[in-house]
Amino acid sequence: MLLFESNPLRAIAFVATTCATAFVLFIGAVVVSVVMK
């Protein structure tokens, strides 16, 4: 985390990207489970 302390914007972008990716994967899993029923 030393890398992020010098650049908070990078940390924010990293967290936002991670959350967005997890959200997309979650929505994708929900859609697939609904379609498969």
C-alpha positions as a Markdown table, in Angstrom:
| # | Residue | x | y | z |
|---|---|---|---|---|
| 1 | Met | 0.0 | 0.0 | 0.0 |
| 2 | Leu | 3.0 | 2.3 | 0.1 |
| 3 | Leu | 2.5 | 2.9 | -3.6 |
| 4 | Phe | -1.0 | 4.2 | -3.0 |
| 5 | Glu | -0.1 | 6.6 | -0.2 |
| 6 | Ser | 1.8 | 8.8 | -2.6 |
| 7 | Asn | -1.0 | 8.7 | -5.2 |
| 8 | Pro | -4.5 | 8.5 | -3.7 |
| 9 | Leu | -6.2 | 9.0 | -7.1 |
| 10 | Arg | -4.5 | 5.7 | -8.3 |
| 11 | Ala | -5.9 | 3.9 | -5.2 |
| 12 | Ile | -9.4 | 5.3 | -5.9 |
| 13 | Ala | -9.2 | 4.3 | -9.5 |
| 14 | Phe | -8.0 | 0.8 | -8.6 |
| 15 | Val | -10.8 | 0.3 | -6.0 |
| 16 | Ala | -13.4 | 1.7 | -8.5 |
| 17 | Thr | -12.2 | -0.7 | -11.2 |
| 18 | Thr | -12.2 | -3.6 | -8.9 |
| 19 | Cys | -15.7 | -2.9 | -7.7 |
| 20 | Ala | -17.0 | -2.3 | -11.2 |
| 21 | Thr | -15.5 | -5.6 | -12.4 |
| 22 | Ala | -17.0 | -7.5 | -9.5 |
| 23 | Phe | -20.3 | -5.9 | -10.1 |
| 24 | Val | -20.3 | -6.8 | -13.8 |
| 25 | Leu | -19.4 | -10.4 | -13.0 |
| 26 | Phe | -22.2 | -10.6 | -10.4 |
| 27 | Ile | -24.8 | -9.2 | -12.8 |
| 28 | Gly | -23.5 | -11.6 | -15.4 |
| 29 | Ala | -23.9 | -14.6 | -13.0 |
| 30 | Val | -27.4 | -13.5 | -12.1 |
| 31 | Val | -28.4 | -13.2 | -15.8 |
| 32 | Val | -26.9 | -16.6 | -16.6 |
| 33 | Ser | -28.7 | -18.2 | -13.7 |
| 34 | Val | -32.0 | -16.7 | -14.7 |
| 35 | Val | -31.6 | -17.7 | -18.3 |
| 36 | Met | -30.7 | -21.2 | -17.4 |
| 37 | Lys | -33.9 | -21.8 | -15.4 |
